[in-house]
Amino acid sequence: MTTTNTFIKENFSYSGGYLTYDDGDDRHFIARFKYVPKASATKFMNFLIKNFTQQEYLERADSEAPLTILESKGYCSPEMARLARRWGYAPTLENAHKALINQTNQDLVRMGEKPLSKTCWPWEASDFCTDS
């Protein structure tokens, strides 16, 4: 399959929303960028190069989504970073999650619903929690 070599920037290819990597033997699917600009793919690729080996990423890609793999090492997409900044937070993945809760609560209140509890975040519970 592939070796434990680090990724080489020049071996990446972006076309039609797909980021691929040619390791000399095979062309590997890396990620699809359906609704975001090429700049998002470039940021994704640069983070991938700095934080993963070919072997580590490609093995995980067999069972995990590309974004999940990068987020496991702190990647925050440009879209999530913008959301965090819009809510006054530094552009980190953790802050983007807080901003999502803020946005969700704002939307719930606007629709006449109860906001999510501040002590029970969706990624920490099996169901969304609300204050009783």
N, CA, C and O of each residue as an XYZ file, in Angstrom:
528
protein
N       0.830     -1.189      0.000
C       0.000      0.000      0.000
C       0.866      1.242      0.000
O       1.186      1.767     -1.067
N       1.253      1.724      1.166
C       2.068      2.936      1.262
C       3.098      2.760      2.362
O       3.045      1.798      3.129
N       4.014      3.673      2.433
C       5.055      3.603      3.447
C       4.748      4.580      4.571
O       3.730      5.272      4.546
N       5.630      4.630      5.548
C       5.429      5.570      6.652
C       5.980      6.947      6.316
O       6.101      7.787      7.206
N       6.314      7.199      5.068
C       6.851      8.488      4.662
C       5.879      9.614      4.945
O       4.664      9.423      5.004
N       6.445     10.783      5.117
C       5.598     11.956      5.270
C       5.004     12.311      3.914
O       5.522     11.910      2.871
N       3.922     13.059      3.941
C       3.296     13.516      2.710
C       4.198     14.547      2.040
O       4.880     15.315      2.718
N       4.199     14.562      0.720
C       4.944     15.529     -0.071
C       3.928     16.421     -0.782
O       3.075     15.936     -1.524
N       4.029     17.724     -0.546
C       3.049     18.676     -1.049
C       2.826     18.558     -2.562
O       1.691     18.639     -3.031
N       3.882     18.372     -3.303
C       3.790     18.312     -4.757
C       3.044     17.074     -5.269
O       2.646     17.034     -6.433
N       2.855     16.085     -4.429
C       2.169     14.856     -4.843
C       0.652     14.926     -4.673
O      -0.062     13.990     -5.034
N       0.163     16.039     -4.121
C      -1.279     16.229     -3.987
C      -1.846     16.786     -5.279
O      -1.173     17.508     -6.014
N      -3.095     16.437     -5.541
C      -3.806     16.962     -6.699
C      -5.218     17.317     -6.265
O      -5.868     16.559     -5.546
N      -5.687     18.480     -6.710
C      -7.049     18.914     -6.399
C      -7.776     19.140     -7.718
O      -7.340     19.935     -8.551
N      -8.884     18.435     -7.900
C      -9.653     18.577     -9.127
C     -11.110     18.221     -8.852
O     -11.411     17.188     -8.254
N     -11.998     19.088     -9.296
C     -13.427     18.816     -9.172
C     -13.901     18.618     -7.747
O     -14.864     17.889     -7.509
N     -13.236     19.258     -6.796
C     -13.625     19.128     -5.399
C     -12.994     17.951     -4.682
O     -13.272     17.732     -3.503
N     -12.149     17.184     -5.365
C     -11.506     16.013     -4.778
C     -10.014     16.265     -4.577
O      -9.324     16.726     -5.486
N      -9.531     15.960     -3.389
C      -8.108     16.020     -3.082
C      -7.586     14.591     -3.092
O      -8.096     13.727     -2.378
N      -6.557     14.348     -3.914
C      -5.965     13.018     -3.997
C      -4.466     13.125     -3.763
O      -3.888     14.211     -3.810
N      -3.851     11.979     -3.511
C      -2.414     11.929     -3.270
C      -1.813     10.774     -4.047
O      -2.298      9.645     -3.973
N      -0.753     11.060     -4.794
C      -0.051     10.035     -5.565
C       1.250      9.701     -4.845
O       2.157     10.531     -4.766
N       1.336      8.479     -4.319
C       2.531      8.083     -3.561
C       3.583      7.412     -4.437
O       4.568      6.879     -3.926
N       3.380      7.433     -5.745
C       4.311      6.792     -6.657
C       3.815      5.449     -7.139
O       4.127      5.035     -8.256
N       3.049      4.766     -6.318
C       2.469      3.478     -6.678
C       0.982      3.599     -6.983
O       0.487      3.015     -7.947
N       0.277      4.361     -6.157
C      -1.174      4.494     -6.282
C      -1.589      5.941     -6.072
O      -0.870      6.736     -5.467
N      -2.771      6.259     -6.591
C      -3.401      7.544     -6.310
C      -4.450      7.273     -5.242
O      -5.344      6.449     -5.437
N      -4.341      7.968     -4.113
C      -5.233      7.753     -2.972
C      -6.208      8.913     -2.832
O      -5.832     10.079     -2.952
N      -7.472      8.571     -2.577
C      -8.462      9.584     -2.225
C      -8.115     10.114     -0.841
O      -7.877      9.337      0.084
N      -8.086     11.435     -0.697
C      -7.801     12.048      0.596
C      -9.077     12.655      1.182
O      -9.441     12.350      2.318
N      -9.754     13.509      0.420
C     -10.967     14.140      0.929
C     -11.747     14.771     -0.215
O     -11.198     15.050     -1.281
N     -13.027     14.991      0.025
C     -13.887     15.676     -0.932
C     -14.320     16.998     -0.315
O     -14.654     17.063      0.868
N     -14.312     18.043     -1.120
C     -14.696     19.376     -0.674
C     -15.847     19.838     -1.554
O     -15.652     20.520     -2.561
N     -17.056     19.449     -1.148
C     -18.232     19.637     -1.984
C     -18.753     21.074     -1.991
O     -19.075     21.609     -3.051
N     -18.837     21.695     -0.825
C     -19.487     23.001     -0.736
C     -18.554     24.108     -0.265
O     -19.022     25.169      0.147
N     -17.268     23.889     -0.317
C     -16.320     24.886      0.180
C     -15.298     25.216     -0.901
O     -15.092     24.427     -1.823
N     -14.658     26.377     -0.793
C     -13.682     26.765     -1.819
C     -12.380     25.966     -1.729
O     -12.121     25.263     -0.752
N     -11.576     26.100     -2.779
C     -10.300     25.390     -2.847
C      -9.397     25.760     -1.672
O      -8.584     24.941     -1.241
N      -9.525     26.962     -1.155
C      -8.705     27.384     -0.015
C      -8.890     26.449      1.175
O      -7.950     26.230      1.938
N     -10.091     25.897      1.342
C     -10.327     24.942      2.426
C      -9.537     23.664      2.204
O      -8.998     23.087      3.148
N      -9.469     23.225      0.960
C      -8.690     22.027      0.633
C      -7.209     22.275      0.883
O      -6.498     21.382      1.343
N      -6.744     23.471      0.587
C      -5.340     23.809      0.804
C      -5.008     23.822      2.288
O      -3.967     23.304      2.693
N      -5.883     24.409      3.106
C      -5.649     24.414      4.549
C      -5.657     22.984      5.092
O      -4.812     22.617      5.908
N      -6.600     22.199      4.641
C      -6.706     20.792      5.038
C      -5.412     20.058      4.685
O      -4.854     19.342      5.516
N      -4.940     20.239      3.451
C      -3.729     19.565      2.981
C      -2.511     19.982      3.817
O      -1.714     19.130      4.210
N      -2.364     21.270      4.087
C      -1.215     21.744      4.865
C      -1.222     21.167      6.278
O      -0.171     20.795      6.799
N      -2.396     21.091      6.901
C      -2.496     20.502      8.236
C      -2.154     19.014      8.176
O      -1.456     18.494      9.046
N      -2.644     18.350      7.162
C      -2.373     16.921      6.972
C      -0.870     16.670      6.855
O      -0.341     15.763      7.497
N      -0.187     17.460      6.048
C       1.252     17.307      5.843
C       2.013     17.480      7.154
O       2.948     16.729      7.432
N       1.620     18.459      7.957
C       2.333     18.771      9.201
C       2.055     17.783     10.327
O       2.865     17.650     11.244
N       0.917     17.086     10.269
C       0.488     16.308     11.434
C       0.314     14.807     11.229
O       0.067     14.086     12.196
N       0.436     14.321     10.003
C       0.199     12.901      9.738
C       1.250     12.336      8.801
O       1.804     13.045      7.961
N       1.513     11.047      8.958
C       2.288     10.320      7.953
C       1.293      9.725      6.969
O       0.098      9.646      7.251
N       1.788      9.314      5.827
C       0.915      8.665      4.840
C       0.238      7.443      5.454
O      -0.974      7.267      5.331
N       1.020      6.613      6.108
C       0.481      5.374      6.670
C      -0.604      5.656      7.699
O      -1.675      5.052      7.658
N      -0.330      6.570      8.616
C      -1.303      6.878      9.670
C      -2.622      7.352      9.074
O      -3.686      6.849      9.437
N      -2.557      8.314      8.166
C      -3.792      8.856      7.605
C      -4.542      7.821      6.769
O      -5.746      7.631      6.944
N      -3.832      7.156      5.864
C      -4.500      6.225      4.959
C      -5.099      5.021      5.688
O      -6.145      4.515      5.281
N      -4.456      4.560      6.750
C      -5.041      3.471      7.540
C      -6.321      3.922      8.228
O      -7.311      3.191      8.245
N      -6.304      5.117      8.791
C      -7.501      5.625      9.463
C      -8.610      5.945      8.461
O      -9.793      5.833      8.784
N      -8.229      6.342      7.252
C      -9.213      6.709      6.236
C     -10.071      5.523      5.808
O     -11.140      5.714      5.229
N      -9.620      4.310      6.083
C     -10.427      3.128      5.770
C     -11.683      3.046      6.628
O     -12.668      2.428      6.223
N     -11.661      3.666      7.818
C     -12.806      3.535      8.722
C     -13.312      4.863      9.301
O     -14.302      4.874     10.031
N     -12.653      5.970      8.988
C     -13.060      7.264      9.536
C     -13.188      8.291      8.423
O     -12.561      8.165      7.371
N     -14.006      9.309      8.665
C     -14.158     10.406      7.716
C     -12.919     11.300      7.757
O     -12.309     11.458      8.815
N     -12.543     11.885      6.622
C     -11.354     12.734      6.582
C     -11.357     13.860      7.617
O     -10.346     14.086      8.281
N     -12.471     14.563      7.762
C     -12.516     15.660      8.719
C     -12.360     15.158     10.152
O     -11.693     15.807     10.958
N     -12.950     14.036     10.478
C     -12.826     13.443     11.814
C     -11.370     13.115     12.128
O     -10.904     13.326     13.248
N     -10.657     12.599     11.129
C      -9.251     12.248     11.326
C      -8.448     13.496     11.675
O      -7.686     13.486     12.642
N      -8.607     14.565     10.905
C      -7.832     15.777     11.173
C      -8.260     16.449     12.471
O      -7.420     16.968     13.205
N      -9.550     16.443     12.759
C     -10.024     17.046     14.012
C      -9.450     16.338     15.231
O      -9.346     16.944     16.297
N      -9.077     15.072     15.096
C      -8.500     14.342     16.234
C      -7.170     14.948     16.679
O      -6.701     14.682     17.786
N      -6.566     15.762     15.813
C      -5.313     16.436     16.166
C      -5.475     17.950     16.196
O      -4.495     18.691     16.114
N      -6.736     18.407     16.317
C      -6.986     19.828     16.530
C      -7.296     20.665     15.309
O      -7.342     21.891     15.410
N      -7.510     20.056     14.172
C      -7.817     20.821     12.960
C      -9.149     21.538     13.108
O     -10.126     20.960     13.585
N      -9.183     22.799     12.697
C     -10.415     23.583     12.676
C     -10.567     24.120     11.258
O      -9.735     24.902     10.798
N     -11.609     23.712     10.574
C     -11.815     24.126      9.184
C     -12.009     25.637      9.112
O     -12.406     26.255     10.100
N     -11.736     26.238      7.961
C     -11.949     27.680      7.815
C     -13.389     28.097      8.127
O     -13.617     29.163      8.700
N     -14.345     27.272      7.758
C     -15.744     27.595      8.015
C     -16.041     27.615      9.518
O     -16.727     28.510     10.014
N     -15.517     26.620     10.231
C     -15.722     26.570     11.686
C     -14.951     27.693     12.382
O     -15.432     28.249     13.369
N     -13.770     28.028     11.884
C     -12.989     29.132     12.454
C     -13.754     30.446     12.305
O     -13.770     31.259     13.229
N     -14.393     30.662     11.144
C     -15.196     31.872     10.939
C     -16.355     31.932     11.923
O     -16.656     32.993     12.470
N     -17.009     30.790     12.151
C     -18.119     30.750     13.106
C     -17.632     31.109     14.504
O     -18.280     31.886     15.204
N     -16.502     30.554     14.912
C     -15.946     30.867     16.240
C     -15.663     32.364     16.353
O     -16.021     32.988     17.351
N     -15.028     32.938     15.345
C     -14.705     34.377     15.380
C     -15.963     35.232     15.411
O     -15.997     36.261     16.086
N     -17.002     34.813     14.682
C     -18.259     35.570     14.662
C     -18.865     35.665     16.062
O     -19.533     36.649     16.381
N     -18.637     34.655     16.897
C     -19.166     34.655     18.254
C     -18.146     35.172     19.266
O     -18.361     35.063     20.473
N     -17.034     35.736     18.781
C     -16.064     36.369     19.661
C     -15.030     35.427     20.248
O     -14.339     35.786     21.202
N     -14.910     34.232     19.698
C     -13.945     33.254     20.194
C     -12.718     33.185     19.280
O     -12.778     33.552     18.106
N     -11.623     32.714     19.838
C     -10.445     32.407     19.029
C     -10.795     31.230     18.112
O     -11.595     30.375     18.493
N     -10.210     31.174     16.915
C     -10.584     30.130     15.950
C      -9.958     28.769     16.228
O      -9.021     28.351     15.548
N     -10.491     28.084     17.239
C     -10.057     26.721     17.555
C     -11.256     25.792     17.438
O     -12.400     26.244     17.427
N     -10.993     24.505     17.350
C     -12.075     23.533     17.235
C     -12.988     23.572     18.462
O     -14.211     23.551     18.328
N     -12.398     23.627     19.650
C     -13.201     23.690     20.872
C     -14.098     24.930     20.880
O     -15.274     24.850     21.235
N     -13.538     26.066     20.490
C     -14.336     27.287     20.449
C     -15.399     27.244     19.363
O     -16.473     27.824     19.521
N     -15.112     26.566     18.271
C     -16.117     26.414     17.218
C     -17.303     25.607     17.734
O     -18.448     25.902     17.390
N     -17.043     24.592     18.557
C     -18.137     23.833     19.166
C     -18.980     24.730     20.072
O     -20.208     24.643     20.063
N     -18.327     25.588     20.850
C     -19.065     26.537     21.693
C     -19.916     27.468     20.835
O     -21.067     27.750     21.168
N     -19.345     27.944     19.730
C     -20.078     28.838     18.844
C     -21.285     28.130     18.217
O     -22.332     28.746     18.020
N     -21.137     26.840     17.905
C     -22.279     26.085     17.380
C     -23.412     26.023     18.395
O     -24.584     26.144     18.037
N     -23.060     25.835     19.655
C     -24.077     25.820     20.711
C     -24.741     27.188     20.821
O     -25.962     27.286     20.938
N     -23.927     28.245     20.782
C     -24.492     29.596     20.845
C     -25.461     29.837     19.688
O     -26.559     30.357     19.883
N     -25.037     29.453     18.483
C     -25.883     29.651     17.310
C     -27.155     28.821     17.412
O     -28.242     29.304     17.096
N     -27.021     27.579     17.849
C     -28.190     26.705     18.006
C     -29.154     27.278     19.032
O     -30.363     27.312     18.803
N     -28.623     27.729     20.163
C     -29.483     28.308     21.197
C     -30.196     29.556     20.695
O     -31.381     29.748     20.969
N     -29.496     30.385     19.976
C     -30.108     31.584     19.422
C     -31.258     31.203     18.482
O     -32.332     31.803     18.525
N     -31.017     30.203     17.639
C     -32.061     29.749     16.715
C     -33.246     29.142     17.460
O     -34.398     29.388     17.102
N     -32.965     28.344     18.503
C     -34.046     27.732     19.284
C     -34.907     28.796     19.953
O     -36.135     28.717     19.914
N     -34.276     29.781     20.561
C     -35.018     30.854     21.231
C     -35.862     31.621     20.215
O     -37.017     31.945     20.489
N     -35.300     31.910     19.062
C     -36.028     32.617     18.014
C     -37.254     31.828     17.561
O     -38.256     32.421     17.161
N     -37.184     30.491     17.620
C     -38.311     29.638     17.226
C     -39.248     29.363     18.398
O     -40.219     28.621     18.247
N     -38.971     29.955     19.574
C     -39.837     29.763     20.724
C     -39.553     28.503     21.513
O     -40.384     28.080     22.316
N     -38.408     27.900     21.304
C     -38.033     26.670     22.009
C     -37.054     26.987     23.134
O     -36.482     28.076     23.199
N     -36.875     25.992     24.030
C     -35.891     26.136     25.102
C     -34.483     25.928     24.543
O     -34.268     25.058     23.700
N     -33.528     26.729     25.015
C     -32.139     26.516     24.576
C     -31.550     25.259     25.208
O     -32.075     24.742     26.194
N     -30.458     24.777     24.632
C     -29.743     23.639     25.198
C     -29.135     24.038     26.525
O     -28.740     25.188     26.721
N     -29.062     23.082     27.435
C     -28.437     23.317     28.729
C     -26.955     23.586     28.539
O     -26.309     22.947     27.709
N     -26.420     24.512     29.289
C     -25.001     24.822     29.198
C     -24.144     23.746     29.865
O     -22.922     23.757     29.722
N     -24.768     22.824     30.587
C     -23.999     21.770     31.252
C     -24.098     20.430     30.532
O     -23.529     19.440     30.990
N     -24.804     20.388     29.426
C     -24.995     19.118     28.731
C     -24.868     19.337     27.234
O     -25.870     19.510     26.540
N     -23.646     19.329     26.739
C     -23.394     19.592     25.328
C     -23.676     18.354     24.495
O     -23.525     17.236     24.986
N     -24.082     18.531     23.248
C     -24.463     17.395     22.388
C     -23.354     16.360     22.213
O     -23.651     15.167     22.146
N     -22.116     16.764     22.138
C     -21.049     15.781     21.909
C     -20.675     15.032     23.181
O     -19.853     14.116     23.136
N     -21.267     15.407     24.322
C     -21.006     14.720     25.588
C     -22.185     13.864     26.033
O     -22.084     13.163     27.039
N     -23.289     13.905     25.315
C     -24.486     13.178     25.741
C     -25.089     12.436     24.548
O     -24.863     12.798     23.393
N     -25.850     11.405     24.850
C     -26.466     10.635     23.780
C     -27.627     11.403     23.142
O     -27.933     11.198     21.967
N     -28.265     12.272     23.899
C     -29.364     13.078     23.389
C     -29.098     14.551     23.708
O     -28.329     14.864     24.618
N     -29.727     15.442     22.966
C     -29.620     16.853     23.317
C     -30.333     17.069     24.645
O     -31.391     16.490     24.893
N     -29.761     17.885     25.477
C     -30.311     18.137     26.797
C     -30.834     19.563     26.871
O     -30.261     20.474     26.274
N     -31.900     19.750     27.588
C     -32.420     21.091     27.822
C     -32.646     21.255     29.313
O     -32.861     20.288     30.044
N     -32.591     22.499     29.738
C     -32.886     22.778     31.146
C     -34.352     22.472     31.410
O     -35.213     22.795     30.593
N     -34.631     21.863     32.529
C     -36.035     21.533     32.849
C     -36.648     22.612     33.682
O     -37.819     22.516     34.051
